[in-house]
Amino acid sequence: MSLYLRSSLAALSQGDRKCMSFLDESHKVLKGIHVLCHYNISYVIGQQFIPNQDINRHVLRGFPIDLSMLFYSRRKGDDPIMGYMLAFILFIACFLFGMTWLRTGLFNLASDNIRRWLHYLTHTPFRGVLTGTVLTALIHSSSAVMVLTVGLASSGMIPFRQTIGIMLGSNIGTTFTLEMFTLNLNMLIIPAAVVGTILLLFGSTNGRSLGMTLVGFSLIFTAIMGIQRLAEPLTHHPAVKGYMENMDRHLFLALLVGCFLTAIIQSSTVVTGVAMGFLAAGSIGIDTGIAVMLGSNVGTCITAIMASFGGGREAKLTAYAHVWLNVIGVGLFIPFIPLLTRGVQALASSGDMQLAHASVIFNLVCSLMVLPFASGFARFVERIHGPKG
């Protein structure tokens, strides 16, 4: 990979210095990510930072910012929690950035078709569910589909009652992303990043969108791998370990954490993905992970509410319906967390796969329960939030 990138740099003309600089920095970043997350993160964030220290320090200095300060600034015997937390925040930012690029690239590739499908393929609740499921699985973002739906309802392109099927489908479609996270696709990180960078620099409009998608993919799986490697040493710290034990003992606290974090970063997928990383490392129990996932389904409603600001009555009704749907669904499932835990443990052995399956079961059951009563549910929302008097 190194010889390939450097031969590409040598072939560029004198007028392409900016592209050369960008590719060179990309090479450094990719090389650093490769060493950090694939080989030596267990040493870099280890007890004494002795094995491979010189090699890792050299590679880390290749980053645009000097990440070596993050891992080597502490003295022997110092409390490592700050370094762990900073690294954890770095990987969360990498996850968020990757999700943004992935959904943006996919959305740009299919934006015109998405609006057309939402307009013409939602005349019945069943067709709305199918459309919402396919579109959310396609662009990996139920929030983006809900924002589009609120916008179309606000503009009068689709009536409020047609949005019920879309939001039911978007809840189902978002589970495809979590199932994707459980796949071992780490060998594709570097090739996807290299091809994506090349397409971003030299591709057409659609090529650049595909490049964003590929770079976003590589960032997401880099972040997942980093979070999984960080989870074990991070949760061995007494303060963090105590907090995790409190979440294991009090599932309502885990639910609130999931809701609060999702409301802040506006991505239930990212919050649930982080919980999957901790589950894969054995840092939390599956019932705690399920509670975090349920809380994230409530917290994600903030996106639709914000999208409805300044919109008309139809937009506000759509946002209210999304809140009612998720809050009622979570409220009904809370007493059955132990039953759901036993069910997913029978389906899979690893914690991250168990949580992904739990998300599928929760969203599928809730959506299928409401689907036959979609019109009645719409009337309920209109009665509660319609014009008074």
C-alpha positions as CSV (number, residue, x, y, z in Angstrom):
1,M,0.0,0.0,0.0
2,S,2.8,2.4,0.9
3,L,4.6,1.8,-2.5
4,Y,1.4,2.2,-4.3
5,L,0.5,5.6,-2.8
6,R,4.0,6.9,-3.1
7,S,4.2,5.9,-6.8
8,S,0.9,7.7,-7.3
9,L,2.3,10.8,-5.7
10,A,5.3,10.7,-7.9
11,A,3.2,10.6,-11.0
12,L,1.3,13.8,-10.2
13,S,2.1,17.0,-12.0
14,Q,3.7,20.0,-10.4
15,G,0.4,21.8,-10.3
16,D,-1.2,19.2,-8.1
17,R,0.8,20.0,-4.9
18,K,-2.4,20.3,-2.8
19,C,-3.5,16.8,-3.9
20,M,-0.1,15.5,-3.1
21,S,-0.2,16.9,0.4
22,F,-3.6,15.5,1.0
23,L,-2.6,12.0,-0.2
24,D,0.5,12.1,1.9
25,E,-1.4,13.0,5.0
26,S,-4.0,10.3,4.2
27,H,-1.1,7.8,3.9
28,K,0.2,8.8,7.3
29,V,-3.3,8.6,8.9
30,L,-4.1,5.2,7.4
31,K,-0.7,3.8,8.4
32,G,-1.2,5.0,12.0
33,I,-4.7,3.6,12.2
34,H,-3.5,0.3,10.8
35,V,-0.8,-0.1,13.5
36,L,-2.9,1.4,16.3
37,C,-6.0,-0.7,15.8
38,H,-4.8,-3.9,14.1
39,Y,-1.6,-4.7,15.8
40,N,-0.4,-2.8,18.8
41,I,-3.3,-1.0,20.6
42,S,-3.0,-3.5,23.4
43,Y,0.6,-2.3,23.9
44,V,0.0,1.4,23.3
45,I,-2.7,1.5,26.0
46,G,-1.0,-1.1,28.2
47,Q,0.5,-1.1,31.6
48,Q,4.0,0.3,31.1
49,F,4.0,1.3,27.3
50,I,7.3,-0.6,26.8
51,P,6.6,-3.2,24.0
52,N,7.0,-1.6,20.5
53,Q,7.0,1.8,22.1
54,D,9.5,3.3,19.6
55,I,7.7,1.9,16.6
56,N,4.3,3.1,17.8
57,R,5.6,6.5,18.8
58,H,7.1,6.9,15.3
59,V,3.8,5.9,13.6
60,L,1.6,8.0,15.9
61,R,3.7,11.1,15.0
62,G,2.6,10.6,11.4
63,F,-0.9,11.8,12.3
64,P,-1.8,15.5,11.5
65,I,-2.0,16.0,15.3
66,D,0.5,14.5,17.6
67,L,-1.4,11.6,19.1
68,S,1.7,10.3,20.7
69,M,1.2,12.9,23.5
70,L,-2.1,11.1,24.3
71,F,-0.4,7.8,25.1
72,Y,3.1,8.8,26.3
73,S,2.6,11.9,28.4
74,R,2.0,10.1,31.7
75,R,4.8,8.9,34.0
76,K,5.0,5.4,35.3
77,G,2.5,4.9,38.1
78,D,0.2,7.8,37.1
79,D,-3.5,7.2,36.8
80,P,-4.2,6.2,33.2
81,I,-7.9,7.1,33.2
82,M,-7.4,10.4,31.3
83,G,-5.5,8.7,28.5
84,Y,-8.1,6.0,28.3
85,M,-11.0,8.6,28.2
86,L,-9.3,10.8,25.6
87,A,-8.7,7.7,23.4
88,F,-12.3,6.6,23.9
89,I,-13.6,10.1,22.9
90,L,-11.3,10.0,19.8
91,F,-12.8,6.7,18.7
92,I,-16.4,8.0,19.4
93,A,-15.6,11.0,17.2
94,C,-14.2,8.6,14.5
95,F,-17.4,6.6,14.7
96,L,-19.6,9.7,14.4
97,F,-17.6,11.1,11.5
98,G,-17.7,7.7,9.8
99,M,-21.5,7.4,10.1
100,T,-21.9,11.0,8.8
101,W,-19.8,10.3,5.7
102,L,-21.4,6.9,5.1
103,R,-24.9,8.2,5.2
104,T,-24.0,11.4,3.3
105,G,-22.4,9.4,0.5
106,L,-25.2,6.9,0.2
107,F,-27.8,9.7,0.4
108,N,-26.2,11.7,-2.4
109,L,-26.1,8.6,-4.5
110,A,-29.8,8.0,-4.1
111,S,-31.4,11.3,-3.0
112,D,-33.7,11.9,-5.9
113,N,-35.0,8.3,-5.8
114,I,-35.5,8.5,-2.1
115,R,-37.8,11.5,-2.3
116,R,-39.7,9.9,-5.2
117,W,-40.1,6.6,-3.3
118,L,-41.3,8.4,-0.2
119,H,-43.9,10.3,-2.2
120,Y,-45.3,7.5,-4.4
121,L,-44.8,4.3,-2.4
122,T,-46.4,5.2,0.9
123,H,-50.1,5.2,0.1
124,T,-50.9,2.3,2.4
125,P,-49.3,1.5,5.8
126,F,-47.8,-1.8,4.6
127,R,-46.2,-0.1,1.6
128,G,-44.9,2.6,3.8
129,V,-43.3,0.0,6.1
130,L,-41.6,-1.7,3.2
131,T,-40.4,1.7,1.8
132,G,-39.1,2.9,5.2
133,T,-37.3,-0.3,5.8
134,V,-35.5,-0.4,2.5
135,L,-34.6,3.3,2.5
136,T,-33.2,3.1,6.1
137,A,-31.2,0.0,5.4
138,L,-29.9,1.7,2.2
139,I,-28.7,4.9,3.8
140,H,-28.0,3.5,7.3
141,S,-29.8,6.2,9.2
142,S,-33.4,6.2,10.5
143,S,-32.8,9.8,11.7
144,A,-32.2,10.9,8.1
145,V,-35.3,9.1,6.9
146,M,-37.4,10.7,9.6
147,V,-36.0,14.2,8.8
148,L,-37.0,13.6,5.2
149,T,-40.4,12.4,6.2
150,V,-41.0,15.4,8.5
151,G,-39.9,17.7,5.6
152,L,-42.2,16.0,3.1
153,A,-45.1,16.2,5.6
154,S,-44.4,19.9,6.3
155,S,-44.4,20.7,2.5
156,G,-47.7,18.8,2.0
157,M,-46.2,16.2,-0.4
158,I,-47.5,13.4,1.9
159,P,-50.2,13.6,4.5
160,F,-49.5,12.8,8.1
161,R,-51.2,9.4,8.1
162,Q,-48.9,8.2,5.4
163,T,-45.9,8.9,7.6
164,I,-46.9,6.2,10.1
165,G,-45.8,3.4,7.9
166,I,-42.5,5.1,7.1
167,M,-41.5,5.5,10.7
168,L,-42.4,1.9,11.5
169,G,-40.2,0.8,8.6
170,S,-37.4,3.1,9.6
171,N,-37.3,1.5,13.0
172,I,-36.9,-1.9,11.3
173,G,-34.4,-0.8,8.7
174,T,-32.0,0.7,11.3
175,T,-31.3,-2.8,12.7
176,F,-29.6,-3.8,9.5
177,T,-26.7,-1.4,10.4
178,L,-26.3,-3.0,13.8
179,E,-26.2,-6.5,12.3
180,M,-23.5,-5.2,9.9
181,F,-21.4,-4.1,12.8
182,T,-21.2,-7.8,14.0
183,L,-19.5,-8.9,10.8
184,N,-15.8,-9.2,10.8
185,L,-14.9,-6.8,8.0
186,N,-11.6,-5.5,9.4
187,M,-9.6,-6.7,6.5
188,L,-11.5,-4.3,4.3
189,I,-10.7,-1.2,6.3
190,I,-7.4,-0.2,4.6
191,P,-8.6,-1.1,1.0
192,A,-11.8,0.8,1.5
193,A,-10.0,3.9,2.8
194,V,-7.4,3.9,0.0
195,V,-10.0,3.5,-2.8
196,G,-12.3,6.0,-1.1
197,T,-9.6,8.6,-0.8
198,I,-8.7,8.2,-4.5
199,L,-12.4,8.5,-5.6
200,L,-12.7,11.6,-3.4
201,L,-9.8,13.3,-5.1
202,F,-10.3,12.2,-8.7
203,G,-13.8,10.9,-9.1
204,S,-16.9,12.3,-10.7
205,T,-19.8,13.6,-8.5
206,N,-21.1,10.0,-8.0
207,G,-17.5,8.8,-7.6
208,R,-16.9,11.3,-4.8
209,S,-20.2,10.2,-3.1
210,L,-19.0,6.6,-3.3
211,G,-15.6,7.7,-2.0
212,M,-17.3,9.3,1.1
213,T,-19.2,6.0,1.6
214,L,-16.0,3.9,1.5
215,V,-14.1,6.2,3.8
216,G,-17.0,6.4,6.2
217,F,-17.1,2.5,6.2
218,S,-13.4,2.3,7.1
219,L,-13.7,4.9,9.9
220,I,-16.7,3.1,11.4
221,F,-15.0,-0.3,11.6
222,T,-11.8,1.3,12.8
223,A,-13.7,3.0,15.6
224,I,-15.5,-0.3,16.5
225,M,-12.2,-2.2,16.7
226,G,-10.7,0.6,18.8
227,I,-13.7,0.7,21.2
228,Q,-13.6,-3.0,21.7
229,R,-9.8,-2.9,22.5
230,L,-10.3,0.0,24.9
231,A,-13.3,-1.4,26.7
232,E,-11.4,-3.9,28.8
233,P,-8.6,-1.7,30.2
234,L,-11.0,1.2,30.6
235,T,-13.5,-0.8,32.6
236,H,-10.7,-2.1,34.9
237,H,-10.3,1.4,36.3
238,P,-12.1,1.5,39.7
239,A,-14.3,4.6,39.0
240,V,-15.4,3.3,35.6
241,K,-15.9,-0.3,36.9
242,G,-18.1,1.0,39.7
243,Y,-20.2,2.9,37.3
244,M,-20.6,-0.1,35.0
245,E,-21.6,-2.2,38.0
246,N,-24.2,0.3,39.0
247,M,-25.6,0.1,35.4
248,D,-25.7,-3.7,35.7
249,R,-27.6,-3.5,39.0
250,H,-30.0,-0.7,37.9
251,L,-31.2,-1.2,34.4
252,F,-33.2,2.1,34.6
253,L,-29.9,3.9,34.9
254,A,-28.6,2.2,31.8
255,L,-31.8,3.2,30.0
256,L,-31.4,6.8,31.0
257,V,-27.7,6.7,29.8
258,G,-28.8,5.4,26.4
259,C,-31.5,8.0,26.1
260,F,-29.3,10.9,27.2
261,L,-26.3,10.1,25.1
262,T,-28.5,9.6,22.0
263,A,-30.3,12.9,22.5
264,I,-26.8,14.6,22.6
265,I,-25.2,13.0,19.6
266,Q,-28.5,12.3,17.7
267,S,-27.5,8.8,16.6
268,S,-29.0,5.7,18.3
269,T,-26.8,3.5,16.0
270,V,-23.6,5.0,17.5
271,V,-24.8,4.6,21.1
272,T,-25.9,1.0,20.5
273,G,-22.7,0.4,18.6
274,V,-20.6,1.6,21.6
275,A,-22.7,-0.7,23.9
276,M,-21.9,-3.6,21.5
277,G,-18.2,-2.8,21.8
278,F,-18.4,-3.0,25.6
279,L,-20.4,-6.3,25.4
280,A,-17.8,-7.8,23.0
281,A,-15.2,-7.1,25.7
282,G,-17.3,-8.5,28.5
283,S,-17.5,-5.2,30.3
284,I,-21.3,-5.1,30.7
285,G,-24.1,-7.6,30.8
286,I,-26.4,-8.2,27.9
287,D,-29.4,-7.0,29.9
288,T,-27.6,-3.7,30.5
289,G,-26.8,-3.5,26.8
290,I,-30.5,-4.1,26.0
291,A,-31.5,-1.3,28.4
292,V,-29.0,1.1,26.7
293,M,-30.5,0.1,23.3
294,L,-34.1,0.8,24.5
295,G,-33.0,4.1,25.9
296,S,-31.4,5.1,22.6
297,N,-34.7,4.4,20.8
298,V,-36.3,7.1,23.0
299,G,-33.4,9.5,22.7
300,T,-33.5,9.4,18.9
301,C,-36.9,11.1,18.9
302,I,-35.1,14.4,19.5
303,T,-34.1,14.5,15.9
304,A,-37.6,14.4,14.5
305,I,-38.7,17.0,17.1
306,M,-36.0,19.4,16.1
307,A,-36.8,18.8,12.4
308,S,-40.4,19.8,13.0
309,F,-39.5,23.2,14.5
310,G,-40.9,25.9,12.2
311,G,-42.9,23.3,10.3
312,G,-46.7,23.1,9.9
313,R,-49.2,21.0,11.7
314,E,-48.4,17.8,9.7
315,A,-44.7,18.0,10.5
316,K,-45.4,18.4,14.3
317,L,-47.9,15.5,14.2
318,T,-45.3,13.3,12.5
319,A,-42.7,14.2,15.2
320,Y,-45.2,13.5,18.0
321,A,-46.2,10.2,16.5
322,H,-42.5,9.2,16.4
323,V,-42.2,10.0,20.1
324,W,-45.4,8.1,21.1
325,L,-44.4,5.1,19.0
326,N,-40.9,4.7,20.6
327,V,-41.9,5.6,24.2
328,I,-44.8,3.2,24.2
329,G,-42.8,0.5,22.6
330,V,-39.9,0.9,25.1
331,G,-42.3,1.1,28.1
332,L,-44.0,-2.2,27.0
333,F,-40.6,-4.0,26.6
334,I,-39.0,-2.9,29.9
335,P,-40.7,-5.7,32.0
336,F,-39.6,-8.3,29.4
337,I,-35.9,-7.5,29.4
338,P,-35.0,-10.7,31.2
339,L,-37.1,-12.7,28.7
340,L,-35.5,-11.0,25.8
341,T,-32.1,-11.6,27.3
342,R,-32.7,-15.3,27.5
343,G,-34.0,-15.4,24.0
344,V,-31.0,-13.6,22.4
345,Q,-28.5,-15.7,24.4
346,A,-30.1,-18.8,22.8
347,L,-29.6,-17.2,19.4
348,A,-25.9,-16.1,19.6
349,S,-22.9,-16.6,21.9
350,S,-21.2,-13.3,21.6
351,G,-22.5,-10.2,23.4
352,D,-22.4,-7.8,20.4
353,M,-24.4,-10.2,18.2
354,Q,-26.9,-10.8,21.1
355,L,-27.6,-7.0,21.3
356,A,-27.9,-6.7,17.5
357,H,-30.5,-9.5,17.5
358,A,-32.3,-7.9,20.5
359,S,-32.6,-4.7,18.5
360,V,-34.1,-6.6,15.6
361,I,-36.6,-8.4,17.8
362,F,-37.7,-5.2,19.6
363,N,-38.1,-3.0,16.5
364,L,-39.8,-5.8,14.5
365,V,-42.3,-6.7,17.2
366,C,-43.2,-3.1,17.9
367,S,-43.7,-2.2,14.3
368,L,-45.7,-5.3,13.5
369,M,-47.9,-4.8,16.5
370,V,-48.8,-1.2,15.5
371,L,-49.0,-1.9,11.7
372,P,-52.6,-3.3,11.7
373,F,-53.7,-0.3,13.8
374,A,-51.8,2.4,11.9
375,S,-54.9,4.4,11.1
376,G,-56.1,4.2,14.6
377,F,-52.7,5.3,16.0
378,A,-52.8,8.3,13.6
379,R,-56.2,9.3,14.9
380,F,-54.9,8.9,18.5
381,V,-52.0,11.3,17.8
382,E,-54.4,13.8,16.0
383,R,-56.8,13.7,18.9
384,I,-54.0,14.3,21.5
385,H,-52.0,16.9,19.6
386,G,-54.6,18.3,17.1
387,P,-56.0,21.8,17.4
388,K,-57.8,22.5,20.6
389,G,-61.3,23.9,20.8
